[in-house]
Amino acid sequence: MNRRSFLQNSMGAAAAVSLGAATNPFLPEKPLHKKSLKFGMIKEDISVLEKFKLIKSLGFDGVELDSPNDLVESEILEARDKSGLIIPGVVNSVHWRKPLSHPDPAVRAECTQSMIDALNKCKLYGGTTVLLVPAVVNKDVRYDEAWDRATEEIKKMLPEAEKTGIKIAIENVWNNFLLSPMEAAHFIDQFDSDMIGWYFDVGNIVRYGWPDQWIRILGKRILKVDIKEYSRKKQSDEGIWEGFKVELGDGDSDWQNVNKALAEVGYSAGWGSAEVPGGDRERLKEISERMDDVYSR
C-alpha cells in the first residue's frame, strides 16, 4: 500500500468511527442532554399552545411551570399534547413569600399546603419533581429554627409525595441556608426517603463555592439541574447581584467540570432547565444554542 492509499484509508476509517460515535445508540449520552426552561421566560404575546410550539421549534424538550399559576389547566394540557413538549416538573411559587421557616405556624401551613397542591399538579402535568426553597434565614429567623421548622413541614409533605410518586426537589438559592454541600446532603439524608432530593442550580453556587464540588458530594441526591451562569469578576467589580448579568458559557460556572462531575455521579435524568432572562423568539433561540454549547463542553 502506498502512502496516498494509506492516508485515504485512514481518513475513511476515522470518518466511519466518528459517524458511528455520533449515531451509535449504545454509547452513553452526556449527563445533560434535555433542554427545558421556565415558562415565564417566554415573552412573546401569543397563546399557551403557540408558546409551547415556539420553544419546541427552537430545540427545547420541555418547559417548567410555577405552581400555583394563573394559566388555564385545560390549555396547558392541550399545549403539552399538541406540541410534544414535556413538562418535567413545577416550581413552587409560594416558598419565598410564605417560607417553611416562618415563625407563624399558620404561614408555614400555607406553604406546606401549596406544596401538596403542587405535587398533585405536577402529577397531572406528567412531571416528576416539585422545586422547593426549604427555608429562609434572616435576622428574625435563626439558622437552627429554620432547620427544625423546615424539617417538620417537609415530613408532612412526604406522604403526599409517596402517594403521587412526585419527588420534592430542594434547590440551593441565596436564602442563607444550607450553605455547604456537606450540610445540604445531611439535610436530605435525615428524611431517609427516596421522595426527596436536590434541584442543583449551577450558577447560584459560584458566588460561594465550586459547582463540581457540590455535585460530587450531593451525588445521587441530585434530581434535576438549573442552568444558570455567574461571573465572579462582575461580582467583585459591580456587586454580587451583577454577577448574574453574564451569558451562559461566558462566566465562571466551569461547565466542563460540571459535566464531568455529573457524569461521575451518574446523573441520569438528563434535564437542564434554563433560568436566565428570557425574551422573544430570537432571545430564546440564543438561549437554546448557548445551552447546546455548555452541554457539549
N, C-alpha and C positions, 0 to 999 in steps of 0.2 A: 504493500500500500504506500503510495507516495504521500508527500507532506500535504498537498492540497486535498486529497481524498480523506486523509486522516482528520484534517480540520473540519471539512464539511460533515463528516460522520459524527465528529464530536459535538459540533454545534447542533446537529439534528437531534442527537441523543439528549443534549441539555435542554433543548426546547421541549422534547417529549416529557422529560422529567418535570419541567416547570409547569407544563399544561396539566400533567397528571396531578401535581400538587394542588393546582387551582380547582380541579374538578373532582378529585377523589373524595367520595362521601364518607370514607372510613377515617380520614385524617381528622384529628381533634379540632374543633372550632376554637377561635380566640375566645377568651373569657367574656369579653364584651362584644356582642355581635347583633344585638337587637336594639333598635333606637326608639326611644319614647321621648315625650316632652310633656310639660304641664299645659292643660287646656287653656289657661289664661294667657299663655304666650302668643296665641293666635289672634292677631289684631285686625284681621280682615272683617268687614261688616257684611257677613254672609250667614246663612243658616248653619245649624249644628251639623247637618249632613254634609253641606258644602265644605265646612271646615275639616271634617274628618276626611273627605275625599281629597282635599287640598294637601294635607300633610301626608296622606298615603302616596300621592303622586310625587312628593318630594323625597321619598325614601324612608319615611318613618314607618315603624311597625306597630306602634301603639301610642296611646295618649292617656295620661292620668288626670283624674278629675278630683275636685275638692268634695268633701262630704261634711256637712250638708252643702248643697249648691242650689242655685235658682233656676236650673235647667229643667225642662220637661222630660220626665223619665222615659216616656214612650219615644220621644225624639232621639234620646241618647241611644236607646236600644236599636232603633231603626238605623241610625247613623253607623253604629258599630257593625250591624249585619250587612248593610248595603255597601259600606266602604271596604270591609275586610280588615279594618283595624282591630287590634286587641286593646282592651282596657286592662292593663296588667295589675293595676291597683288604684287605690284612692288615698287622698291626703286629708287627714282630719283638719278641719278649719276652725276648731274651737279652742284647741290646746294653748294658744298664746293668750287669748282674751280671758279664758277661764281655766287656768292650768290645774293639773292634778296636785300641785304643791300649794295651792291657795289655802290660807288659814281658815277660811269658811268651809265647813263640810258641805254646805248646800251648793257652793260653787264647784267643788270637786265632783259632787254627784252629777252636776250638769255635764261636765267633761266626760265622765265615765259613761253616762247615757249616750252622749254623742258618739263615743267610740263603739258602743254596742250597736247603735244605728248604722254606723259606718261599716262595721263588719258585715252586716246584712246587706247593705247597699253594694258593697264590693262583691259579695257572692252573686247578687242579681246581675251585676255587670260582667261577671265571668273572670274577675281578678283573683289575686292570691294574697295581697298584703294591704294593710292599712298603716300608713305612716303616722307616727305619733311622736310629738315632743313630750318627754316624760315629766318634766318639771322645769321650773324657773326659779333660780336662786337670786335673791336681791337683798337689799338692806332690811327688808321686812320678813324675809323667809330664809332661815338658816339652812345650811347645806344638809345637816342631818335630818332636819324636819322635812325637807324636800324629798330626801331618800325614803324616809318612812312613809310619808303620805302617798308618794307615787307608787311605792311597793304595794301598799294596802289597796289602792284603787285598781291597779293593774290586775291584782289577784281576783278582783270582782269581774273583770272582763274576760279572763281566760276561759271560763266555762262557755261563754258565747263564741269565743274563737274556736274552741273544740267542736261546738255544735255546728258552726258554719263551715269549718275547715279553712278559715281565713286567718293568716298569721298577723300578729302585731309586730310592726317593724319600727323600732326605736331609732330616731335619727339624731346624729350629732349636729347641734346647732350652737349658736352663741348665746346659750342660756345659763352660763356659769355653773354647769352641772355635768358630771361625768367627763372630766377634763383630761383623763388619761385612758389609753386603751386597756390597761390592766383593770382599772376601775369599771370601765364600760363592760368588759367581759364578765366581771363579777356580778354586776347588776343583772345581766341577762341570766347568768347561771343560777342565781338564787331562786328562780322560779321553777327550775327543774322541769321545764316544759318545752316541747318541740314547737309550740304555737307562738313563741316569741323569739325575735332575733333582731338583727341590726339593719337599718337602712343607711348605708355608708355614703356620706356626702364628701366627695373628694376635696372640693375647694374650701369647704368650711374648716378643714383640719390645718391647712397650710399656715394659717396665722400663728399657730402654737405647736405645730408638730409636723411629721412627715407621713403622708398618706400610706406609703408602702409598709411602714412600721405598724400602723394601726391595722392594716389589712392582715398582716401576718399574725398578729396577736388575736384579732377577732375571729379570723379563720372561718370555719363553717357557720358561725353565727350570722354572717353576712347574707341577707336575703335579697337585697336589691342595692343598686348604686345610683346616686345622683351625680350627674356630670356637670361640674362647675369649675371655674378657673379662679385663681387668685395670684396676685403679684406682691411679693414681699417688698420690692422696690417702691411700688406705689404706696404700700402701707407705710414704709419708712419716710418717704418724701412728702406724701399728701394726706395721710391719715388712714386708720385701719379700714374704714368702710370703702375708701377709694381703691383698696386692693382688689375689689371685685370688678373694677372697671377695666377689664382686660379680656380680650377674646380667647375662646377656647384654644388651647395649644400654644398661647403666647405668654403664659405666666409660669408659675413655679410648682404646678401640680405634679410634674415629673411623670408624665403618662407612660413612659417606657417602663419605669419601675412599678407603677400602679398595675399595668397589665401583667407584668411578670409575677407580682405578688398575688394577684387574683388567680392566675393560673396555678401557682404553687399551692394555694389553699383549696383549690378545686371548686372555685365559684362556677356554678353551672346554670344559674338562672338565665344568663346571657344578657339581661336587661341593663341598660343605662338610660336614665331619664334626664334630659337637659333641663336645668333650672337656671336659666340666664335670661337677660332682657330679650323679649320676643319682638314681633313686628309683623310686617306684611309678607307677602309671598317671597319676595327677594331676600328678606332678612331670614325667614325660616329656611329657605334653600341654603343660605350660607351656614346656618347652624347645623343643618343636616350634613353638609360637606365637611365642616370642622369636626363633627363627631366621627365621621369616617376616618379623618386624619388621626385623631387621638386614639381611636380604636386600633389603628394599624401600627402604632409605634411599638 
